[in-house]
Amino acid sequence: MSPDAVKKELRILILGTGGIAHRHAEHFSSIPGCRVVAAVDTNIERARTFAAEHGIAEAFTGLDEAIAWGRFDAAVNSTPDGVHKATTLTLMAAGKPVFCEKPLAVDYPDALEMTEAAEAAGLVNMVNLTYRNAHALQMARRMVDEGRIGTIRHFEASYLQSWLTGQHWGDWRTEERWLWRLSSDHGSKGVLGDIGIHILDFATFGSGLDIAALQARMKVFDKAEGGRIGDYTLDVNDSVAMTVEMTNGALGVIHMSRYATGNLNDLHLILYGERGALRIWANQLDSRLEVCLGADIETATWSRVECPVTPRNEHRFAMAMMSGDNGQPDFRRAAEIQKLLDLCFVSDREGRMLIVD
Ligand SMILES: NC(=O)c1ccc[n+]([C@@H]2O[C@H](COP(=O)([O-])OP(=O)(O)OC[C@H]3O[C@@H](n4cnc5c(N)ncnc54)[C@H](O)[C@@H]3O)[C@@H](O)[C@H]2O)c1
């Protein structure tokens, strides 16, 4: 499709109309020149209700049916993790650019295959690593790049949720949308695949550093009789603690959990440099940046920094479609993070630190 055609209208199809898909319908509909034209879900009632709620003209029960219809320019893939690969490859084989939910796939080889397919086809490809939307993260990275905190020596990063300790996001014991996240048979890689991918991106993007070596310890906590609820075997990790060494020799600790009582959805990153420090907090709606620089280092005084607004990933995808230049974070970036997730499983199993290739 030529950029001129996109400028007139960008027609979006949403595949998978569960929880997160509502946010995509709202955001893509709010972008000038962009329209959500179709909703697809194997649960057709859900697709129809979703379409009615968001004023979407078409609802389909299967991707093949939607592709045969074909009147869309790009797709948002918001199916469960284990479904991303097959559906994204099908969309790309039909020449459709994809904005895929995270994690891109369930392991690095699959994520790499998807990346290579997207790049070979020359299609715009992005992954919704949501916390790139955090103004504070983008501002922090600019300050790191400008050398404001000097060489980074340490960092602490965490992504803390607590939906296994209460009912605040619904009843995980009965609702399918939480149960699939607890079961490897249903394509989940646990807290690591669910939010670990976010915090690894947050920490490495924010610091501007890559991980050179990592060690991970993961836990599956007892939470149901016999470790099962109905069809779901509750066998995937609930909490993961990592130590990492970065390519510049900095040390970091990274923690992610669904059992972090008292936190709903909180990301923290503190970067300790030789000449200053940055403290970032974010959730799905807001973010904050505090700094300790210059003379304030002597008194450990932190002050708040105003951060300019950052375009959301959905906007960056629409801009990539309009310009023809791929946006960030792309499939390749998500695949690189996926490689780290795979290594965490090996590290936990073998009880040792691993070098990242
Ligand atoms: N970026 C973020 O911050 C963020 C937040 C939440 C969820 N997610 C990701 O979004 C994805 C969906 O999560 P969710 O919470 O919306 O899950 P969900 O279970 O609420 O919704 C998934 C939907 O996909 C449908 N579906 C399953 N297989 C399908 C198929 N083959 N074709 C079409 N539809 C199919 C299901 O019927 C369901 O309606 C997951 O990959 C999850 O990790 C990302």
The ligand as an SDF file (V2000), in Angstrom:
LIG
                    3D

 44 48  0  0  0  0  0  0  0  0999 V2000
    0.7880   -4.6800   26.5980 N   0  0  0  0  0  0  0  0  0  0  0  0
    0.1480   -4.8570   27.7420 C   0  0  0  0  0  0  0  0  0  0  0  0
    0.3590   -4.1150   28.6900 O   0  0  0  0  0  0  0  0  0  0  0  0
   -0.8410   -5.9760   27.8570 C   0  0  0  0  0  0  0  0  0  0  0  0
   -1.8310   -5.9570   28.8440 C   0  0  0  0  0  0  0  0  0  0  0  0
   -2.7230   -7.0320   28.8870 C   0  0  0  0  0  0  0  0  0  0  0  0
   -2.6070   -8.0740   27.9790 C   0  0  0  0  0  0  0  0  0  0  0  0
   -1.6090   -8.0600   27.0620 N   0  0  0  0  0  0  0  0  0  0  0  0
   -1.4420   -9.1480   26.0930 C   0  0  0  0  0  0  0  0  0  0  0  0
   -2.5620   -9.1170   25.2100 O   0  0  0  0  0  0  0  0  0  0  0  0
   -2.9090  -10.4490   24.8250 C   0  0  0  0  0  0  0  0  0  0  0  0
   -4.3760  -10.6850   25.1750 C   0  0  0  0  0  0  0  0  0  0  0  0
   -4.5430  -10.5060   26.5680 O   0  0  0  0  0  0  0  0  0  0  0  0
   -5.9980  -10.2460   27.1820 P   0  0  0  0  0  0  0  0  0  0  0  0
   -5.8030   -9.9130   28.5990 O   0  0  0  0  0  0  0  0  0  0  0  0
   -6.7570   -9.3090   26.3250 O   0  0  0  0  0  0  0  0  0  0  0  0
   -6.5780  -11.7270   27.0510 O   0  0  0  0  0  0  0  0  0  0  0  0
   -8.0890  -12.1950   26.9990 P   0  0  0  0  0  0  0  0  0  0  0  0
   -8.0770  -13.6270   27.3640 O   0  0  0  0  0  0  0  0  0  0  0  0
   -8.9400  -11.2380   27.7790 O   0  0  0  0  0  0  0  0  0  0  0  0
   -8.4850  -12.0190   25.4530 O   0  0  0  0  0  0  0  0  0  0  0  0
   -7.9760  -12.8120   24.4040 C   0  0  0  0  0  0  0  0  0  0  0  0
   -9.0640  -12.9780   23.3500 C   0  0  0  0  0  0  0  0  0  0  0  0
   -8.5240  -13.6690   22.2310 O   0  0  0  0  0  0  0  0  0  0  0  0
   -9.5080  -14.5940   21.7600 C   0  0  0  0  0  0  0  0  0  0  0  0
   -8.8560  -15.6220   20.9560 N   0  0  0  0  0  0  0  0  0  0  0  0
   -8.1930  -16.7240   21.3950 C   0  0  0  0  0  0  0  0  0  0  0  0
   -7.7090  -17.4180   20.3350 N   0  0  0  0  0  0  0  0  0  0  0  0
   -8.0720  -16.7360   19.2220 C   0  0  0  0  0  0  0  0  0  0  0  0
   -7.8780  -16.9460   17.8380 C   0  0  0  0  0  0  0  0  0  0  0  0
   -7.1800  -17.9850   17.3670 N   0  0  0  0  0  0  0  0  0  0  0  0
   -8.4080  -16.0540   16.9730 N   0  0  0  0  0  0  0  0  0  0  0  0
   -9.1250  -14.9860   17.4190 C   0  0  0  0  0  0  0  0  0  0  0  0
   -9.3520  -14.7430   18.7320 N   0  0  0  0  0  0  0  0  0  0  0  0
   -8.8130  -15.6020   19.6190 C   0  0  0  0  0  0  0  0  0  0  0  0
  -10.1810  -15.0730   23.0200 C   0  0  0  0  0  0  0  0  0  0  0  0
  -11.4510  -15.6550   22.7520 O   0  0  0  0  0  0  0  0  0  0  0  0
  -10.2640  -13.7840   23.8430 C   0  0  0  0  0  0  0  0  0  0  0  0
  -11.4610  -13.0720   23.5660 O   0  0  0  0  0  0  0  0  0  0  0  0
   -1.9490  -11.3760   25.5570 C   0  0  0  0  0  0  0  0  0  0  0  0
   -0.8830  -11.6950   24.7090 O   0  0  0  0  0  0  0  0  0  0  0  0
   -1.4420  -10.5320   26.7210 C   0  0  0  0  0  0  0  0  0  0  0  0
   -0.1510  -10.9000   27.1470 O   0  0  0  0  0  0  0  0  0  0  0  0
   -0.7410   -7.0270   26.9830 C   0  0  0  0  0  0  0  0  0  0  0  0
  1  2  1  0
  2  3  2  0
  2  4  1  0
  4  5  1  0
  4 44  2  0
  5  6  2  0
  6  7  1  0
  7  8  2  0
  8  9  1  0
  8 44  1  0
  9 10  1  0
  9 42  1  0
 10 11  1  0
 11 12  1  0
 11 40  1  0
 12 13  1  0
 13 14  1  0
 14 15  2  0
 14 16  1  0
 14 17  1  0
 17 18  1  0
 18 19  2  0
 18 20  1  0
 18 21  1  0
 21 22  1  0
 22 23  1  0
 23 24  1  0
 23 38  1  0
 24 25  1  0
 25 26  1  0
 25 36  1  0
 26 27  1  0
 26 35  1  0
 27 28  2  0
 28 29  1  0
 29 30  1  0
 29 35  2  0
 30 31  1  0
 30 32  2  0
 32 33  1  0
 33 34  2  0
 34 35  1  0
 36 37  1  0
 36 38  1  0
 38 39  1  0
 40 41  1  0
 40 42  1  0
 42 43  1  0
M  CHG  2   8   1  16  -1
M  END
$$$$
